[in-house]
Amino acid sequence: STINRKTNIHPPHNPTSNTMADNTATAAAAQSQAQDGVPNLSQHTPSLAGSVLECPDGFGGTLLIRLQNMSATADLGVRLDLKQIALRCRNTEFNPRRFAAVIMRLREPRATALVFASGKLVITGTKSSHNSSLATKKIAYILERVGFQPASYINFKVQNIVGTVDVGFPIRLEGVAFAHPTFSSYEPELFPGLIYRLVQPRVVLLIFVSGKVVITGAKTEEQMVEGLKKVHPVLLEFRKVNVASAPGTAAAAARDGVPCLPPMGATASLVASGKAKGKKGGKGKELPRARRGKDLQNAAQKPTYEV
């Protein structure tokens, strides 16, 4: 089935018209539209401006928070026929046995939406609130062309923002967990990062030894910046100043002024290469066994003959 598209018929262009007058009229019309509250074209184009946030570190520098993902919800206020949507729309997936929603993917802005039969939408994959709002408007327009009239008010709301930041220095996670047991949870046997939960703003930070931090749970960009500003002094307090080298390495030997010995002898190299025979047996020649105890006594008792 095809969708009828309306075509706008424009009058023929007069090449003798004044170009400057046309530009002036266009600018005046755009200004009048902006004053009347009519959205212009810039509000309907994807933007990457909000994908990086700046947070002051308290010492005159800035930390860059890169937004990785944003999840938002919306309600169209109308019941939807998911089978009809999957048949008539492109870039959609619908398998009701696995998941009771249509998975719709957009190219511009790059986003993925879950369309439910109740009219509710879940939009993920964007990196700015502007792109999330734009993706919601595009999906509402597509569903309107299919034959479902959305409500005049779409309850659009950002539910979660995920961002990453690198503070630039290693961190002693054990010290953070010991000094802030109320807010932090650190189980290195289960997860290598420390989970730091702030009460106000209500965000969660995953802090790693390398200095990388993942911020999640924020609903606005301001909450993300405020959460990092509160945690950054704690990370500075437990900064690793002197990072020791692992013992036995060339870096540790150079630090201590000890000449670095070869890592393996001849026997060790044979064992490592698998040419020596172990307890379970192995391929290759067996190394001569050192004489001990009775072997030495028997060798001494054996008579020697001179030729």
C-alpha angles and dihedrals in degrees: 000000000000130000116229111233123205116232123207114223113214124197116251113277117248108222091200094062118114111263095202091052090051092050091049091050092048093050091048091050092049091049092049090050091051090050092049091052096250110147114245129216095269090066090059099052124091115254134199095191094103097048093091123050127194120222123184113235095207095250100078095275133101135231118216116224112198114205110225103175141000128197122201137170133212138179120217092191096227135093114251134210101224094190091055091048092050091050098047103036130072127233093025134135125198125175108157092189091062104030131004097224140073114249108217123185126200127200099201109062095017103238143134122221133194110212115199128197091244090065096255121135133202114198120194138162100055125120102209137039090238092059091046091054091045092051090051091052092049093051091048089052092049092050090048090055090050090056109270116116110215121213119266091244116054110194097224115181133166109230105179139008124194121199139167132213136177114216091194103236137072118260134215100231094184090060093049092049092048095047096043107033093151095062104026136070120189123177107159092183090061104030129006095220132076115240111219116187118197121202098204113053094023100232135131123222125199106206121194131195092247092062096256114136129193115203119199139158096054119132097195136032090242091060090052093051092045092050093052091047090056096047099041095078089053091052091049090052092056097039117143105242104177111030106200121217120238112268116255095029127117091249093055092047092050090049093052094042093240119138111247112243123214110275097233140021126223093272093047091050091052091050092047093049091050097242094118122081116244133193094282092046128250143195121277137047120321116239118241111266118234115250114246138163113338093015090064092046093050091048090053093049095051111100118239123217126206118218 
